[in-house]
Amino acid sequence: MVSGLKVNFHKSSLIGVNVQREFMEAACRFLHCREGVIPFKYLGLPVGASSKKVSTWEPMLEQLRKRLNSWGNKFVSLGGRIVLLNSILNAIPIFYLSFLKIPAKVLKMVVRIQREFLWGGARGGRKISWVKWRKVCHPRSKGGLGVRDVKAVNLSLLAKWKWRLLHEDQSLWKRVLVEKYGDHVGGLAPWEGARWPRFSSLWWKNLMALEDGVGENWFSNRVMRRIGDGRNTSFWEDRWIGKSLCIRYT
């Protein structure tokens, strides 16, 4: 009210979760807005969509294809294509990779787009891949071309949410997770083989299972707790040497 800003209800939508149909119709008429459905887009990100479906990632893949089409009539050297790979083609999926775990099928599609652009230019085509893609993603100091690995970027961006769980105690998003999953969501010990309720969201399950298939406890083993006054330290649940005592002796 102080700023003078008002909500544009004509551009807004009302979404009901476990709400009766009569209430939704009355609420939409009262607010003069349309009724929305789940999933919906918010700031370009599909909210409520399953990250396992290829259709969820199709808008991001379409952005990659459009950007390649805009370079179709330009000749770019191999060095220039490497720069474009890291600065543009690897930057487009960042927003998706920051929130959703990329499925193997979509990962192959993204890598194929990048590989064909690297060896065949903007038009792609069946060009010979002179070096394995794994080698291409190695740092230049190790004989690679320094192209960022999409899977590694996805894991690191999702791991940042775990890191933020350890620090931002007053954040609204963390308080929501604490109310849903318990007060121990910010601890290290629950990430080591803990069983979460069946009603856990797919995002939460992917976040908690982030260490699977990469290396056992690759994140937890590299995080240390500073005891301080001891108020936020649990002798039974926190990890001291190896696994926590509650996991080792239960």
C-alpha positions, -999 to 999 in steps of 0.1 A, spaced: 0 0 0 29 24 7 45 18 -27 13 21 -45 17 -12 -63 -13 -34 -70 -17 -70 -80 -28 -75 -116 -54 -102 -112 -60 -105 -149 -24 -118 -153 -27 -139 -121 -40 -174 -117 -54 -193 -86 -43 -229 -80 -61 -251 -55 -45 -281 -38 -71 -305 -22 -98 -278 -25 -134 -284 -34 -145 -274 -69 -172 -250 -57 -147 -231 -36 -123 -227 -65 -150 -213 -88 -162 -188 -62 -127 -177 -54 -118 -171 -90 -150 -151 -95 -142 -130 -64 -106 -123 -74 -114 -119 -111 -86 -142 -121 -84 -175 -140 -78 -209 -125 -44 -224 -130 -32 -260 -130 -1 -278 -118 25 -279 -132 29 -242 -140 59 -220 -149 74 -195 -124 103 -174 -136 107 -199 -165 110 -229 -142 83 -256 -142 68 -259 -107 52 -292 -98 66 -310 -129 84 -343 -126 121 -339 -134 121 -375 -147 100 -366 -178 116 -354 -209 87 -330 -215 98 -310 -185 132 -304 -200 119 -297 -236 117 -259 -232 154 -259 -222 163 -282 -251 144 -259 -275 164 -229 -263 196 -248 -272 183 -256 -306 172 -220 -313 206 -207 -303 223 -231 -326 200 -220 -355 209 -184 -349 246 -194 -355 238 -214 -386 253 -190 -412 284 -181 -393 318 -198 -395 333 -203 -361 367 -219 -355 373 -248 -331 386 -224 -305 356 -202 -309 332 -231 -306 348 -241 -273 343 -206 -260 307 -206 -271 302 -240 -255 312 -228 -221 298 -193 -222 264 -199 -239 254 -235 -245 265 -245 -210 250 -214 -194 214 -219 -209 206 -251 -187 221 -236 -155 187 -224 -142 172 -259 -147 202 -277 -133 201 -255 -102 168 -271 -91 162 -303 -110 182 -335 -113 188 -341 -150 177 -376 -161 201 -398 -181 181 -395 -213 181 -357 -212 217 -356 -203 226 -376 -234 205 -352 -255 223 -322 -241 257 -338 -246 248 -348 -281 239 -312 -290 272 -300 -275 293 -327 -291 278 -321 -326 284 -284 -323 320 -289 -312 330 -312 -341 304 -301 -368 297 -265 -362 262 -249 -357 246 -272 -383 260 -303 -366 256 -334 -386 274 -367 -385 309 -355 -379 338 -376 -365 344 -372 -327 381 -372 -326 383 -373 -288 360 -389 -262 336 -365 -246 350 -374 -212 384 -363 -223 370 -331 -237 355 -322 -203 389 -326 -186 407 -294 -175 433 -281 -200 460 -288 -174 451 -325 -177 450 -326 -215 413 -317 -220 395 -288 -236 380 -274 -204 344 -279 -214 322 -282 -184 307 -315 -176 269 -311 -175 264 -339 -150 291 -326 -126 276 -291 -128 242 -305 -120 255 -323 -89 275 -293 -77 245 -270 -80 222 -294 -62 248 -299 -35 247 -262 -29 212 -267 -14 227 -291 11 253 -265 19 227 -238 24 207 -261 47 237 -260 71 239 -222 72 206 -204 66 187 -212 98 161 -185 94 153 -189 58 116 -194 50 123 -223 26 143 -241 53 116 -236 79 92 -252 55 114 -283 51 119 -284 89 82 -285 95 77 -312 69 107 -335 75 118 -327 111 143 -305 130 173 -326 118 172 -317 81 201 -294 85 224 -321 101 250 -342 85 241 -376 100 206 -379 85 222 -379 50 241 -411 56 216 -438 46 186 -422 63 151 -433 53 127 -404 46 89 -407 46 70 -418 15 53 -384 11 87 -368 4 88 -348 -28 109 -359 -57 131 -328 -53 139 -338 -17 145 -374 -26 169 -364 -53 187 -341 -29 191 -367 -2 202 -393 -27 227 -370 -43 257 -390 -31 246 -422 -46 265 -434 -76 292 -407 -73 311 -418 -42 299 -428 -7 293 -397 14 314 -376 -10 297 -344 4 293 -354 41 330 -365 44 342 -331 33 321 -311 57 332 -304 92 312 -291 122 325 -265 145 311 -272 179 311 -237 194 288 -235 224 274 -270 216 238 -259 213 234 -272 178 256 -303 183 242 -337 190 265 -363 206 242 -392 193 232 -380 158 262 -360 145 291 -376 128 323 -377 148 346 -404 135 332 -422 105 295 -427 108 274 -412 136 268 -432 168 230 -435 161 238 -453 127 267 -473 140 249 -488 171 213 -491 160 
